[in-house]
Amino acid sequence: MSDRQPEPNTPADAAPMSEETASLLGLIDRLGALLERSELVELEVESGETGIILRKPAALLANAPAAGPAVAGPDPAPAAPAEAAPATTTKFVKAPLTGVFYGSSSPGSPPFVTVGQQVALGQVIGLIEAMKLFNEIKSDQAGRVVRLVAESGKLVKAKSPLIEVEP
């Protein structure tokens, strides 16, 4: 009878799974293993119209408490820039690619930029690690740093703001 129990499970598991589905599940398993071996807490992959986001449990716990203040925070924040818009116009230096942002060259070294500091066009403002490569991110704006938007060691998406600069 023990021979009959595995037989129904095997065809039931194998019958609905096409080669394409098996390949996709294999890819998801490999991406999950990659995420576990890395220091990343989130991994997002897109291909055409299909996308998947894998997160470590720590990322889910870290995002839960942050969701409360993040929801409450944006309400007053847009009002302040809207009022300040006529007086000064700030611009953002945005991430050219998706990866993990680092505000300094190593954990013990000073940050590339700080609030209040003047940045020049082409000045390195941080690093983004993508696919085990560190890419220097250079400012495409000149002016005074008003705010550090991206958090060091956190995932940033392409075109998301890294720093806010006042010309």
Helices and strands as residue ranges (DSSP letters): H 6-14, H 19-37, E 42-47, E 50-55, H 57-72, H 76-84, E 91-94, E 99-102, E 118-119, E 124-130, E 133-138, E 143-148, E 155-156, E 161-166
